[in-house]
Structure formats: C-alpha cells, structure tokens
Amino acid sequence: MFKLDTIISLAKRKGFVFQSSEIYGGLNGCWDFGPLGVELLRNYKEAWWKEMTYRDNIEGLDASILMHPRTWEASGHTKQFSDPMIDNKTSKSRHRADNLIEEFIEKLKNKKKEALALEIETELIKVQKNEDYYNIIMNYEIPDPISGTKDWTEVRNFNLMFKTFVGPIEDESSIVFLRPETAQGIFVNFKNVMESARQKVPFGIAQIGKAFRNEINTKNFLFRTREFEQMEMQYFIKPGNEVEQFEYWKNERMRWYENLGFKKEKLKFKKHEKLAHYADNAADIEFEFPFGFGEIEGIHSRTDFDLKAHQEFSGKKMEYVDTVNQERFVPYVIETSGGVSRGVMALLCNCYDEEKLVDENGKEDTRVVMRFTNALAPIKAAVFPLVNKDGMPELATLIYKDLQKSFKVEYDTSGAIGRRYRRQDEVGTPFCITIDGESVSENTVTVRHRDSMKQDRLSVENLKAYLFEHLNK
Ligand code: ATP
C-alpha cells in the first residue's frame, strides 16, 4: 500500500490536481484539476455516461444547481441534512462526532482491540440523537486527536447546505441553496423527462453535476471536499420490485468499477445498518484507500419518499399511469450515487504502482507506472523523435499532427529516450511511438507498450489503425 502523500505529490507534480487558490494559501476542501486531471476526469465521466445512458431506458439530464427553496423542504434537507458537530475546548478543533468515534474504532482495530471496537460499533449503530454520540465519546473516553484531551463541548447539529441569495436583496424570501446532491433535480423533472422521452416505468434518469456540502471537516485530499461532482442515476420502478432492482443495480455498479480496472480485492460492499429518512435499504461500494476502506458510491432504495414529498409540497401529481394494466402509482426509486472526484482519487490510488526492475547488468531500478486502462488514460500516446536530426523530427511531427486529430497525444524531444518513456509511464500513457533512423528510411516506427515495455515495429501506414484497435479494448 502506498502512502497518500506519494499520490498527492505526484498529482501536483504532473498536473493532475492542484490546491484551489494556492497562491493565497489555498481554500480548505477545494481542489483544481490540472491539464492531466481534467482529461482523466472527463474520461471517467464519459465512461459512466456511456455505461448508464447508452441503454434503452435511461435518459440524461443536466438540471440547474440553484433550485426553488421548497425543493429542499420537501426532500428533508432543510430540517435533516445536518451532521453532529463537537468541539474540543483545549485545541478548539471541530469534529464530526460520528467520524470521531469511527476513527477511534479504527485505531482500536489496528491495536487488535477487536472486542472493544465491536462494543463501540454496536453502540454507534443504536444512536438516535446527539446526546447518544456525546455519551459514547464520554463513556469510552475518546480523546481529541490533536490535544489528546477529553474536554468536549456538547454535540450540536450543523446544516451542510450552502446558502446564498437570488437578486440584490438579501432577506429571507431570497434565500436559495447550492444543491447538496444532484438527485432532487432529477425528481422534480421526473414527469418532464418521462413525457418528453416517451418512457414507461421502469426507466431511469442519469445526471452528472456539481454538488456542494459545507462539510465540518475536509480531509484526505479529494475524499471529502466542499465542492465536488456527483454522477447519479434514479431508476423509477413499480412498487414491489425494489428488492430485486436494488440487487440488480448493486451488482451492475460493482461490475462497472471492476471493468474500469479497479482491483477486485480493493472493492467491497458495505450494508448500511442505519438508514436515512428516505431509504428502506442501502449499501455502499467501498474502495480501500491508503487510510482504509471508504465509500465511493452509494446504492439506495429510496421508496416513493421523494416523489410523494414533491407531490405534496408542489401540489403536482407525480403518479405514473399504466394504461395497459389500468393502474396508477407513485413509482419507487433505486438510486446509484457516485462521487466523481472521490472516484478519480480512488482511481489514482488504485493505478499507482512502483515496479522493481533489474537491467542486464544486474542494476536495480524502480519505475513509477500509473496503470490506467486505455479508455481512462489522459494521454493516449506520446511521439518521440529519437534524435533531433536526420529527418526524424520532421517525420515525428507529421505523425504527431495526424494522431492529434483523433486522440490526446504528446510530443516530447527532451532527454534520453529512457527518460521520456518513464515520464509517460508516470502519467499512464499506454503507447510511446519512437521515430528512429530506420523510420526515415523504411517508413516504420516502434510502438512501446507501457505495462510490458515490449516494442513492436509497425509501418507508419498501419499505426493509426493499430492504435484505434488497442485503445478501444
Ligand atoms: P458521508 O456519510 O461520507 O458524508 P454520504 O453517505 O452522505 O457521505 P452520499 O450522500 O451517499 O454520501 O453521496 C454519494 C456520493 O457522493 C458518495 O459516495 C461520494 O462518492 C460522493 N460524496 C459525498 N460527499 C462528498 C464530499 N464531501 N466530497 C467528495 N465526494 C463526496
């Protein structure tokens, strides 16, 4: 397992992720995607978009971030979208009470104190109100990770929605919220999409977009940020089919992560013991980050809670009329809700590798390789003239310009060829194309494969078709 710091420093050095507003000292919980990061992010979203919407019965949507404030009353966010917050009086540090307890449990497990860890875990599942969190923290003498002291304030609720105002007057009537999830944009458009796309239940609506949560603590790089993207799909079904559909979507989503190159042993399901107010079943897909397993996607059986709530608050019918069976019902919903930036962070951790090499003279070396699948790799191929003379740069430029019409390609002339290969390995480029003396006389190139480091010699004519074939795999 590699350290998170190794991934963060590579991400910065290579232009995957920068701290937001870095020159001003940064803004907590906000990150910027650099030139390679944005390519990776786009490829990741594209893979999800194709997977979810290139089907008969799932339609796409791009709803606005600001919504009518009644939306959040109906969904329960105004009242219930809060986390339990606790402060340490000595260090003045602020924590999410549930996370503080969970981290303490993890530490106990690492120290092989399984019985005590299990006991606290059981208490945590039973929590009903803030006082229960407080009692666990006091009874088990959970210390502040910063000061080590146990002088805690009581536990209070903190609403995670960011507030702002529409128009010039900042009063109660002009308050709006930055959406804390993309799902509600889907629910309020349920009828619009169904009718315009002439869909029948069962069908789904998929959306990728920004969401904002004023998290009490942001940490672990992109894992918990205040601004992030979600990729969510709500699947509308006939009541009674939720158990079967929940299992179906859980497996579909796990399969997607596996196909994307996530290592099977680093993925697992975690069933929710405690359910949100809208759910009758929920499970997370978790990935093993350097700091332990953490959620990357939630699959939720949301019943008819959201559509019924919007029906009540808006006064507009959210029923589905099945004309064949002469039935009317408010559909149930199975939701798949994944984080884009959190998923990309998981991908960086999953694909980072340090490979030990020994050359023919027995000299040891380590090469850093990002083992992205071809579809996700930010740069698909790099083109190198072996030396900057004898017609090589001219032919290399021609090849580069031609490939650039179809893929993201890089051109590199600087340093020894071995160094150029390594530079591409570090960012996961699957193919390196070298133009050497033979290329000029014979019109051929070498194609070096990132993982095997093997080289094929190909005619320039066949190069594009060869890349197309391999990049689509
Ligand atoms: P948690 O309990 O960890 O706060 P959650 O269960 O509230 O998270 P969901 O509401 O189910 O999370 O969100 C769905 C997905 O959105 C998560 O699986 C995660 O990938 C992503 N996500 C949620 N909150 C954040 C965040 N603050 N930063 C980055 N991604 C997030």
Boltz pocket constraint, residues with backbone or C-beta under 6 A from the ligand:
constraints:
  - pocket:
      binder: B
      contacts: [[A, 181], [A, 213], [A, 215], [A, 222], [A, 223], [A, 224], [A, 225], [A, 226], [A, 227], [A, 228], [A, 229], [A, 230], [A, 295], [A, 296], [A, 297], [A, 298], [A, 337], [A, 338], [A, 339], [A, 340], [A, 341], [A, 342], [A, 343]]
      max_distance: 6.0
